[in-house]
Amino acid sequence: AQKSNSEEALRTYLSQHANGRYIDEATVLIEKLRLTTVQPGEKDMITSLFRKFFQSVSARDETSLVSTMSMVIDNFLGKSNATGSDVVTFLNKFYKDDISKMIWHIDASSYKITKTEVAENEFKYEVTFNARQDVERGAEAEVHTYRINASVTNDGCISSFNLTKLN
């Protein structure tokens, strides 16, 4: 069970050997795995957060967009200690006047999430994924693909956000 590095195998060991010699070690390993493994609920929280972020950009909804961010963002598109007003400025620069429609599509299969404990029962999530931006400018359509690198706080707010254009 220890060599498998699997919570399921460790829990099976505990259930099969309730008075076993290595109960304490198995319990400690399960806790370590819990602290470093992204749980399904955490992944759902993160994917919902970025869905809301990009829906807010597409809808030009400043209030909803700012609600996805930490009060102070460590790094937002290269700006340190960014605020909600910096995020709104980004939205207005990104969504130029000649754009009639912008829709973002997240590639859910590209999500990579790592989890780090920053304090007792407080975690930081490093997230990378790809997204496609469909833009309509009058009768013309453009498609761009981006790589997103971001950090998310324990309470479900974006604390760092960067885009890299892939095409």
ROSE-4610 file (N, C-alpha, C; in Angstrom, 1 decimal, always signed):
// ROSE-4610
residu = [A/A/A/Q/Q/Q/K/K/K/S/S/S/N/N/N/S/S/S/E/E/E/E/E/E/A/A/A/L/L/L/R/R/R/T/T/T/Y/Y/Y/L/L/L/S/S/S/Q/Q/Q/H/H/H/A/A/A/N/N/N/G/G/G/R/R/R/Y/Y/Y/I/I/I/D/D/D/E/E/E/A/A/A/T/T/T/V/V/V/L/L/L/I/I/I/E/E/E/K/K/K/L/L/L/R/R/R/L/L/L/T/T/T/T/T/T/V/V/V/Q/Q/Q/P/P/P/G/G/G/E/E/E/K/K/K/D/D/D/M/M/M/I/I/I/T/T/T/S/S/S/L/L/L/F/F/F/R/R/R/K/K/K/F/F/F/F/F/F/Q/Q/Q/S/S/S/V/V/V/S/S/S/A/A/A/R/R/R/D/D/D/E/E/E/T/T/T/S/S/S/L/L/L/V/V/V/S/S/S/T/T/T/M/M/M/S/S/S/M/M/M/V/V/V/I/I/I/D/D/D/N/N/N/F/F/F/L/L/L/G/G/G/K/K/K/S/S/S/N/N/N/A/A/A/T/T/T/G/G/G/S/S/S/D/D/D/V/V/V/V/V/V/T/T/T/F/F/F/L/L/L/N/N/N/K/K/K/F/F/F/Y/Y/Y/K/K/K/D/D/D/D/D/D/I/I/I/S/S/S/K/K/K/M/M/M/I/I/I/W/W/W/H/H/H/I/I/I/D/D/D/A/A/A/S/S/S/S/S/S/Y/Y/Y/K/K/K/I/I/I/T/T/T/K/K/K/T/T/T/E/E/E/V/V/V/A/A/A/E/E/E/N/N/N/E/E/E/F/F/F/K/K/K/Y/Y/Y/E/E/E/V/V/V/T/T/T/F/F/F/N/N/N/A/A/A/R/R/R/Q/Q/Q/D/D/D/V/V/V/E/E/E/R/R/R/G/G/G/A/A/A/E/E/E/A/A/A/E/E/E/V/V/V/H/H/H/T/T/T/Y/Y/Y/R/R/R/I/I/I/N/N/N/A/A/A/S/S/S/V/V/V/T/T/T/N/N/N/D/D/D/G/G/G/C/C/C/I/I/I/S/S/S/S/S/S/F/F/F/N/N/N/L/L/L/T/T/T/K/K/K/L/L/L/N/N/N]
num = [1/1/1/2/2/2/3/3/3/4/4/4/5/5/5/6/6/6/7/7/7/8/8/8/9/9/9/10/10/10/11/11/11/12/12/12/13/13/13/14/14/14/15/15/15/16/16/16/17/17/17/18/18/18/19/19/19/20/20/20/21/21/21/22/22/22/23/23/23/24/24/24/25/25/25/26/26/26/27/27/27/28/28/28/29/29/29/30/30/30/31/31/31/32/32/32/33/33/33/34/34/34/35/35/35/36/36/36/37/37/37/38/38/38/39/39/39/40/40/40/41/41/41/42/42/42/43/43/43/44/44/44/45/45/45/46/46/46/47/47/47/48/48/48/49/49/49/50/50/50/51/51/51/52/52/52/53/53/53/54/54/54/55/55/55/56/56/56/57/57/57/58/58/58/59/59/59/60/60/60/61/61/61/62/62/62/63/63/63/64/64/64/65/65/65/66/66/66/67/67/67/68/68/68/69/69/69/70/70/70/71/71/71/72/72/72/73/73/73/74/74/74/75/75/75/76/76/76/77/77/77/78/78/78/79/79/79/80/80/80/81/81/81/82/82/82/83/83/83/84/84/84/85/85/85/86/86/86/87/87/87/88/88/88/89/89/89/90/90/90/91/91/91/92/92/92/93/93/93/94/94/94/95/95/95/96/96/96/97/97/97/98/98/98/99/99/99/100/100/100/101/101/101/102/102/102/103/103/103/104/104/104/105/105/105/106/106/106/107/107/107/108/108/108/109/109/109/110/110/110/111/111/111/112/112/112/113/113/113/114/114/114/115/115/115/116/116/116/117/117/117/118/118/118/119/119/119/120/120/120/121/121/121/122/122/122/123/123/123/124/124/124/125/125/125/126/126/126/127/127/127/128/128/128/129/129/129/130/130/130/131/131/131/132/132/132/133/133/133/134/134/134/135/135/135/136/136/136/137/137/137/138/138/138/139/139/139/140/140/140/141/141/141/142/142/142/143/143/143/144/144/144/145/145/145/146/146/146/147/147/147/148/148/148/149/149/149/150/150/150/151/151/151/152/152/152/153/153/153/154/154/154/155/155/155/156/156/156/157/157/157/158/158/158/159/159/159/160/160/160/161/161/161/162/162/162/163/163/163/164/164/164/165/165/165/166/166/166/167/167/167]
x = [+0.8/+0.0/+0.9/+2.0/+2.8/+3.5/+4.0/+4.7/+3.7/+2.4/+1.5/+1.3/+1.5/+1.3/-0.1/-1.0/-2.4/-3.3/-4.1/-5.0/-5.9/-6.4/-7.3/-6.6/-5.4/-4.6/-4.4/-4.1/-3.8/-5.1/-6.2/-7.5/-7.9/-7.6/-7.9/-7.0/-5.8/-4.9/-5.5/-5.9/-6.5/-7.8/-8.6/-9.8/-9.5/-8.5/-8.2/-7.3/-6.7/-5.7/-6.0/-7.2/-7.7/-6.7/-6.1/-5.1/-3.7/-3.5/-2.2/-1.0/+0.2/+1.4/+1.6/+1.2/+1.5/+0.3/-0.6/-1.8/-1.4/-0.5/-0.1/+0.6/+1.5/+2.2/+1.2/+0.2/-0.7/-1.6/-2.0/-2.8/-2.0/-0.7/+0.1/+0.3/+0.5/+0.6/-0.7/-1.8/-3.1/-3.3/-2.9/-2.9/-2.0/-0.8/+0.1/-0.4/-1.0/-1.6/-2.8/-3.6/-4.7/-4.2/-3.1/-2.6/-2.0/-1.6/-0.9/-1.7/-2.8/-3.6/-4.8/-5.0/-6.2/-7.4/-8.4/-9.6/-10.6/-11.6/-12.6/-13.3/-13.7/-14.3/-13.5/-12.2/-11.2/-11.1/-11.0/-11.0/-12.2/-13.4/-14.7/-14.7/-14.2/-14.1/-13.3/-12.1/-11.2/-11.8/-12.3/-12.9/-14.1/-14.9/-16.0/-15.6/-14.5/-13.9/-13.5/-12.7/-12.3/-13.4/-14.4/-15.5/-16.2/-16.4/-17.0/-16.1/-14.8/-13.9/-14.1/-14.0/-14.1/-15.5/-16.5/-17.9/-18.0/-17.4/-17.5/-16.7/-15.6/-14.9/-15.7/-16.3/-17.1/-18.3/-18.9/-20.1/-19.8/-18.5/-18.0/-18.7/-18.8/-19.4/-18.3/-18.0/-16.9/-17.1/-18.3/-18.6/-18.3/-18.8/-18.6/-17.1/-16.5/-15.0/-14.2/-14.4/-13.7/-14.0/-15.2/-15.5/-14.7/-14.1/-13.3/-11.9/-11.5/-10.1/-10.0/-8.7/-8.4/-8.4/-8.5/-8.5/-7.2/-6.1/-4.8/-4.3/-4.0/-3.5/-2.0/-1.3/+0.1/+0.7/+0.2/+0.6/-0.5/-0.9/-2.0/-1.4/-1.2/-0.6/+0.6/+1.5/+2.8/+2.7/+1.6/+1.5/+1.4/+2.4/+2.4/+1.4/+0.9/-0.1/-1.2/-1.8/-2.9/-4.2/-5.1/-6.4/-7.5/-8.7/-9.9/-9.9/-9.5/-9.5/-8.5/-7.4/-6.5/-7.1/-7.9/-8.6/-9.6/-10.4/-11.3/-10.6/-9.5/-8.7/-8.3/-7.9/-7.5/-8.7/-9.9/-11.1/-11.4/-11.3/-11.6/-10.6/-9.3/-8.3/-8.4/-8.8/-8.9/-10.1/-11.2/-12.4/-12.6/-11.9/-11.8/-13.2/-13.4/-14.7/-15.1/-14.2/-14.6/-15.0/-14.9/-15.3/-16.8/-17.5/-18.9/-19.3/-18.4/-18.6/-17.3/-17.2/-16.1/-16.5/-16.1/-16.5/-15.2/-15.1/-13.9/-14.4/-13.5/-13.8/-12.6/-12.8/-11.7/-11.6/-10.3/-10.0/-9.9/-11.0/-11.1/-10.0/-9.7/-8.8/-7.3/-7.1/-5.7/-5.4/-6.4/-6.1/-5.0/-4.1/-3.1/-3.1/-3.3/-3.5/-2.6/-1.8/-0.9/-1.4/-1.2/-1.7/-0.6/-0.4/+0.6/+0.0/+0.3/-0.1/+0.7/+0.1/+0.8/+0.7/-0.3/-0.5/-1.3/-1.5/-2.3/-3.7/-4.1/-5.4/-5.7/-4.6/-4.8/-3.9/-4.5/-3.8/-3.7/-2.7/-2.6/-2.6/-3.3/-3.3/-2.7/-1.7/-1.1/-1.9/-2.4/-3.2/-2.7/-2.7/-2.4/-3.4/-3.8/-4.8/-4.8/-5.4/-5.5/-6.9/-7.0/-8.4/-8.3/-9.5/-9.6/-10.5/-10.1/-10.9/-11.4/-12.7/-13.4/-13.8/-13.3/-13.6/-14.3/-15.3/-16.0/-15.8/-15.3/-15.1/-15.9/-17.1/-17.9/-18.2/-17.8/-18.0/-16.9/-15.8/-14.6/-14.5/-14.0/-13.9/-12.4/-12.0/-10.6/-10.7/-9.7/-9.6/-8.1/-8.0/-6.7/-6.7/-5.6/-5.4/-4.4/-4.7/-3.9/-3.6/-2.4/-2.1/-2.2/-3.0/-3.2/-2.4/-1.7/-1.0/-1.6/-2.1/-2.7/-2.5/-2.7/-2.8/-4.1/-4.6/-5.9/-5.8/-6.4/-6.4/-7.3/-7.1/-7.9/-9.4/-9.7/-11.1/-11.7/-11.0/-11.5/-11.5/-10.3/-10.1/-8.8/-8.8/-7.6/-6.6/-5.4/-4.4/-3.2/-3.2/-2.2/-2.7/-2.5/-3.1/-2.2/-1.8/-1.1/-1.5/-1.5/-1.9/-0.7/-0.5/+0.5/-0.2/-0.1/-0.7/+0.0/-0.7/-0.1/-0.1/-1.1/-1.1/-1.5]
y = [-1.2/+0.0/+1.2/+1.2/+2.4/+2.7/+1.6/+1.8/+2.3/+2.0/+2.5/+4.0/+4.6/+6.0/+6.4/+5.5/+5.7/+5.8/+6.8/+6.9/+5.7/+5.2/+4.1/+2.8/+2.6/+1.4/+1.5/+2.7/+2.9/+2.7/+3.2/+3.0/+1.5/+0.8/-0.6/-1.3/-0.9/-1.5/-1.3/-0.1/+0.3/-0.6/-0.8/-1.5/-3.0/-3.5/-4.9/-5.3/-4.3/-4.5/-3.4/-3.5/-2.5/-2.4/-3.4/-3.4/-3.7/-3.4/-3.7/-2.8/-3.3/-2.7/-1.3/-1.0/+0.2/+1.2/+1.1/+2.0/+3.4/+3.8/+5.2/+5.7/+4.9/+5.3/+5.5/+4.5/+4.7/+5.9/+6.2/+7.4/+8.7/+8.7/+9.9/+10.0/+8.9/+9.0/+9.4/+9.0/+9.5/+11.0/+11.5/+12.9/+13.7/+13.2/+13.8/+13.8/+12.7/+12.7/+13.7/+13.8/+14.7/+16.1/+16.4/+17.8/+18.2/+17.2/+17.5/+17.1/+16.3/+15.9/+16.8/+17.2/+18.1/+17.2/+17.5/+16.7/+17.1/+16.2/+16.6/+17.9/+18.2/+19.4/+20.6/+20.5/+21.6/+21.8/+20.8/+20.9/+21.6/+21.2/+21.8/+23.3/+23.7/+25.1/+25.9/+25.3/+26.0/+26.1/+25.1/+25.1/+26.1/+26.1/+27.0/+28.5/+28.7/+30.0/+30.6/+29.8/+30.3/+30.3/+29.5/+29.6/+30.9/+31.3/+32.6/+33.7/+33.6/+34.7/+34.9/+33.9/+34.1/+34.4/+34.0/+34.4/+35.9/+36.4/+37.8/+38.6/+38.1/+38.9/+38.9/+37.8/+37.7/+38.6/+38.7/+39.6/+41.0/+41.3/+42.6/+43.0/+42.1/+42.2/+42.5/+43.8/+44.2/+43.7/+43.8/+43.4/+41.9/+41.1/+39.7/+39.3/+40.0/+39.7/+40.0/+41.2/+41.6/+40.6/+40.1/+39.1/+37.8/+37.5/+36.3/+36.5/+37.7/+38.1/+38.3/+38.1/+38.5/+40.0/+40.5/+42.0/+42.6/+42.0/+42.4/+41.2/+41.4/+40.3/+40.4/+39.3/+39.3/+39.7/+39.1/+39.4/+39.3/+40.3/+40.3/+40.8/+39.9/+40.2/+41.1/+40.7/+41.4/+42.6/+42.9/+44.0/+43.5/+43.9/+43.4/+44.2/+43.6/+44.2/+44.9/+44.2/+44.7/+44.7/+45.6/+45.7/+45.5/+45.5/+45.4/+46.4/+47.6/+48.6/+48.3/+47.6/+47.1/+46.0/+45.2/+44.1/+44.7/+45.8/+46.4/+47.1/+47.7/+48.4/+47.3/+46.1/+45.0/+44.7/+44.6/+44.2/+45.2/+46.5/+47.5/+47.6/+47.3/+47.3/+46.1/+44.9/+43.7/+43.6/+44.2/+44.2/+45.5/+45.7/+46.9/+47.3/+48.6/+49.0/+48.4/+47.9/+47.3/+45.8/+45.3/+43.9/+43.8/+43.0/+42.9/+41.7/+40.7/+39.6/+38.9/+38.4/+37.7/+36.5/+35.3/+34.1/+33.3/+32.9/+32.1/+30.7/+29.8/+28.3/+27.8/+27.2/+26.6/+25.1/+24.7/+23.3/+22.6/+22.0/+21.3/+20.2/+19.6/+18.5/+18.9/+20.2/+20.7/+21.2/+21.2/+21.6/+20.8/+21.5/+21.0/+21.8/+21.1/+21.8/+21.2/+22.0/+21.5/+22.3/+21.6/+22.1/+22.2/+23.3/+23.5/+24.0/+23.4/+23.9/+25.1/+26.3/+27.5/+27.9/+27.3/+27.4/+26.2/+26.0/+24.9/+25.0/+24.0/+23.9/+25.1/+25.7/+26.8/+26.4/+26.4/+25.9/+27.0/+26.8/+27.6/+26.6/+27.0/+26.1/+26.8/+26.1/+26.6/+25.9/+26.7/+26.2/+26.6/+25.7/+26.0/+25.3/+26.0/+25.4/+26.2/+25.7/+26.4/+26.9/+28.0/+28.6/+29.2/+29.0/+29.6/+30.8/+31.9/+33.1/+33.3/+33.3/+33.6/+35.1/+35.8/+37.2/+37.6/+38.4/+38.9/+40.4/+40.8/+42.2/+42.5/+43.0/+43.2/+41.8/+41.7/+40.5/+39.5/+40.0/+39.1/+38.4/+37.2/+36.4/+36.0/+36.0/+35.6/+34.6/+33.7/+32.7/+32.8/+32.9/+32.9/+31.8/+31.3/+30.3/+30.8/+30.7/+31.2/+30.1/+30.2/+29.4/+30.3/+29.8/+30.5/+29.9/+30.7/+30.3/+31.2/+30.6/+31.4/+30.7/+31.4/+30.9/+31.2/+30.3/+30.4/+30.2/+31.1/+31.0/+29.9/+29.6/+28.6/+28.9/+30.2/+30.7/+30.9/+30.4/+30.4/+31.8/+32.5/+33.7/+33.6/+34.3/+34.3/+35.3/+34.8/+35.7/+36.0/+35.3/+35.6/+35.1/+35.9/+35.5/+36.0/+35.1/+35.5/+34.7/+35.4/+34.8/+34.8/+33.7/+33.6/+33.2/+34.1/+33.8/+32.6/+31.6/+30.5/+30.6/+31.3/+31.5/+32.9]
z = [+0.0/+0.0/+0.0/+0.8/+0.8/-0.5/-1.2/-2.5/-3.5/-3.4/-4.4/-4.4/-3.3/-3.1/-3.5/-3.1/-3.5/-2.2/-2.1/-0.9/-0.8/-2.0/-2.0/-1.5/-1.9/-1.4/+0.1/+0.6/+2.0/+2.8/+2.3/+3.0/+3.0/+1.9/+1.9/+2.9/+3.0/+4.1/+5.5/+5.7/+7.0/+7.3/+6.3/+6.5/+6.7/+6.0/+6.1/+7.3/+7.9/+9.0/+10.1/+10.6/+11.6/+12.8/+13.1/+14.3/+13.8/+12.5/+11.9/+12.5/+12.2/+12.7/+12.2/+10.9/+10.3/+10.1/+11.0/+11.0/+11.1/+12.0/+12.2/+10.9/+10.3/+9.1/+7.9/+7.8/+6.7/+6.9/+8.2/+8.4/+8.1/+8.4/+8.1/+6.6/+5.9/+4.4/+3.7/+4.3/+3.7/+3.9/+5.0/+5.3/+4.3/+4.1/+3.2/+1.8/+1.4/+0.0/-0.1/+1.0/+1.0/+0.8/+1.4/+1.4/+0.0/-0.8/-2.0/-3.3/-3.1/-4.2/-4.3/-5.5/-5.8/-5.8/-4.9/-4.7/-5.8/-6.1/-7.1/-6.8/-5.6/-5.3/-5.5/-5.3/-5.5/-7.0/-7.8/-9.3/-9.8/-9.3/-9.7/-9.3/-8.1/-7.7/-8.7/-9.1/-10.0/-11.4/-11.9/-13.3/-13.3/-12.3/-12.2/-12.2/-11.4/-11.3/-12.6/-13.4/-14.7/-15.7/-15.6/-16.5/-16.2/-15.0/-14.6/-15.1/-14.9/-15.4/-16.9/-17.7/-19.1/-19.6/-18.9/-19.3/-19.0/-17.9/-17.6/-18.6/-19.1/-20.2/-21.4/-21.8/-23.0/-22.9/-21.7/-21.5/-21.1/-21.0/-20.6/-19.2/-18.3/-17.0/-16.0/-15.8/-14.9/-13.5/-12.9/-11.6/-11.4/-12.3/-12.2/-12.3/-13.3/-13.5/-12.3/-11.7/-10.5/-9.3/-9.3/-8.2/-8.2/-9.3/-9.5/-8.9/-8.7/-8.3/-6.8/-6.4/-5.0/-4.9/-3.7/-3.5/-4.1/-3.9/-4.5/-5.2/-6.5/-7.3/-7.4/-7.0/-7.0/-8.3/-9.4/-10.8/-11.7/-12.4/-13.4/-14.7/-15.6/-16.9/-16.8/-15.9/-15.7/-14.7/-14.2/-13.3/-11.9/-11.0/-9.7/-8.8/-7.8/-6.9/-7.6/-8.6/-9.3/-8.5/-8.9/-8.1/-9.1/-8.6/-9.4/-10.6/-10.3/-11.4/-12.5/-12.2/-13.2/-14.0/-13.4/-14.1/-15.1/-14.7/-15.5/-16.7/-16.4/-17.5/-18.5/-18.1/-19.0/-19.8/-19.2/-20.0/-21.1/-20.7/-21.7/-22.8/-22.5/-23.6/-24.4/-23.8/-24.5/-25.4/-25.0/-25.7/-26.4/-27.5/-28.3/-28.9/-29.2/-29.7/-31.0/-31.8/-33.1/-33.0/-31.8/-31.5/-31.3/-32.1/-32.0/-31.1/-31.0/-30.2/-29.8/-28.6/-28.1/-27.3/-27.6/-26.9/-26.6/-25.3/-24.9/-24.7/-25.1/-24.9/-24.2/-23.0/-22.2/-22.7/-22.9/-23.2/-21.8/-21.4/-20.1/-20.0/-21.1/-21.0/-20.8/-20.9/-20.8/-19.4/-18.5/-17.1/-16.4/-15.8/-14.9/-13.7/-12.6/-11.3/-10.3/-9.6/-8.5/-7.2/-6.1/-4.9/-3.9/-3.2/-2.2/-0.9/+0.2/+1.5/+1.9/+2.1/+2.4/+3.9/+4.6/+6.0/+6.4/+7.7/+8.1/+7.5/+6.7/+6.0/+5.1/+4.6/+3.6/+2.4/+1.2/+0.0/-1.1/-1.9/-3.1/-4.3/-5.4/-6.5/-7.7/-8.3/-9.6/-10.7/-11.6/-12.7/-14.1/-15.0/-16.4/-17.2/-18.3/-19.3/-20.5/-21.6/-22.8/-23.0/-23.7/-24.1/-25.5/-26.1/-27.5/-27.4/-28.1/-28.1/-29.6/-29.7/-31.0/-31.0/-31.9/-32.0/-33.3/-33.2/-34.4/-34.5/-35.6/-35.9/-37.2/-37.0/-38.2/-38.8/-40.1/-40.9/-40.8/-40.1/-40.0/-38.7/-38.7/-37.5/-37.3/-36.1/-35.8/-34.7/-34.7/-33.6/-33.1/-31.8/-31.1/-30.0/-29.8/-28.7/-27.7/-26.4/-25.4/-24.4/-23.7/-22.6/-21.4/-20.4/-19.2/-18.0/-17.3/-16.1/-15.0/-13.9/-12.9/-11.5/-10.5/-9.1/-8.6/-7.7/-7.1/-5.6/-4.8/-3.4/-2.9/-1.6/-0.9/-1.0/-0.9/-0.9/-2.3/-3.4/-4.7/-5.4/-5.2/-6.0/-6.8/-7.9/-8.7/-8.1/-7.8/-7.2/-8.1/-9.2/-10.3/-11.6/-12.7/-13.9/-15.1/-16.0/-17.2/-18.4/-19.5/-20.8/-21.7/-22.4/-23.5/-24.8/-25.8/-27.1/-27.8/-28.2/-28.8/-30.4/-30.9/-32.4/-32.7]
